[in-house]
Amino acid sequence: MRDEAEEKAIKVATENLFKEITVLSSEAYVYCIGDARSKHPRIFLDLTKTGIAICPYCSSKYTIKK
């Protein structure tokens, strides 16, 4: 179950989606380094719960390939 803050963050990130990246199903954890413009730190994202993760810095959406 997601809490209210997580739901809100996902909604905001989805509305302002920067890019969508599909990863292999064997990659349960990925990291986002953003792009040259954002210069955000390397953020590790967990795809194990829902198969989707959104970077809190640049709103890139990562999904597991089905």
The 8 nearest C-alpha neighbors of each residue, nearest first, counted from 0:
[[1, 2, 48, 3, 5, 6, 49, 4],
 [2, 0, 5, 6, 3, 4, 7, 9],
 [1, 3, 5, 4, 6, 0, 7, 8],
 [2, 4, 6, 5, 7, 1, 8, 0],
 [5, 3, 7, 6, 2, 8, 1, 9],
 [4, 6, 8, 7, 2, 3, 1, 9],
 [7, 5, 3, 9, 4, 8, 10, 2],
 [6, 8, 10, 4, 5, 9, 11, 3],
 [9, 7, 5, 11, 10, 6, 12, 4],
 [8, 10, 12, 6, 7, 11, 13, 5],
 [9, 11, 7, 13, 8, 12, 6, 14],
 [12, 10, 14, 8, 13, 9, 7, 15],
 [13, 11, 58, 9, 15, 14, 10, 16],
 [12, 14, 16, 10, 15, 11, 9, 58],
 [13, 15, 11, 12, 16, 10, 9, 58],
 [16, 14, 12, 13, 11, 17, 58, 10],
 [15, 17, 13, 58, 12, 14, 18, 59],
 [16, 18, 59, 58, 15, 57, 19, 60],
 [19, 17, 59, 16, 60, 20, 58, 61],
 [18, 20, 60, 59, 61, 21, 17, 62],
 [19, 21, 61, 60, 62, 22, 18, 59],
 [20, 22, 62, 63, 64, 61, 19, 23],
 [23, 21, 63, 64, 62, 24, 20, 26],
 [22, 24, 64, 25, 26, 63, 21, 65],
 [23, 25, 63, 26, 64, 22, 65, 27],
 [26, 24, 23, 27, 22, 63, 28, 64],
 [27, 25, 24, 28, 23, 22, 29, 63],
 [26, 28, 46, 47, 25, 45, 29, 24],
 [27, 29, 45, 26, 44, 46, 43, 30],
 [30, 28, 44, 43, 26, 27, 45, 31],
 [29, 31, 43, 42, 44, 41, 32, 28],
 [30, 32, 42, 33, 41, 43, 54, 29],
 [31, 33, 41, 40, 39, 34, 30, 42],
 [34, 32, 31, 37, 39, 57, 38, 35],
 [33, 35, 36, 37, 38, 32, 39, 57],
 [34, 36, 38, 37, 33, 39, 32, 57],
 [37, 35, 34, 38, 33, 39, 57, 32],
 [36, 38, 39, 34, 35, 33, 57, 56],
 [39, 37, 35, 36, 34, 33, 40, 32],
 [38, 40, 37, 33, 32, 56, 41, 57],
 [41, 39, 42, 32, 38, 33, 31, 56],
 [40, 42, 32, 31, 30, 43, 39, 33],
 [43, 41, 31, 30, 40, 44, 32, 54],
 [42, 44, 30, 29, 31, 41, 28, 45],
 [43, 45, 29, 30, 28, 52, 42, 46],
 [46, 44, 28, 47, 27, 52, 29, 43],
 [45, 47, 50, 27, 51, 52, 28, 48],
 [48, 46, 27, 45, 50, 49, 28, 51],
 [49, 47, 46, 50, 45, 51, 27, 52],
 [48, 50, 51, 47, 46, 52, 45, 62],
 [49, 51, 46, 63, 62, 47, 48, 52],
 [52, 50, 62, 49, 46, 61, 63, 53],
 [53, 51, 61, 46, 60, 44, 45, 62],
 [54, 52, 60, 58, 59, 61, 55, 12],
 [53, 55, 58, 59, 56, 57, 60, 52],
 [54, 56, 58, 57, 53, 12, 8, 59],
 [57, 55, 54, 58, 39, 33, 37, 59],
 [56, 58, 59, 54, 55, 33, 17, 37],
 [59, 57, 54, 12, 16, 17, 53, 55],
 [60, 58, 18, 17, 54, 57, 53, 19],
 [59, 61, 53, 19, 52, 20, 18, 58],
 [60, 62, 20, 52, 51, 21, 19, 53],
 [63, 61, 51, 21, 50, 22, 20, 64],
 [62, 64, 22, 24, 50, 21, 23, 65],
 [63, 65, 23, 24, 22, 21, 62, 50],
 [64, 63, 24, 23, 62, 22, 21, 50]]
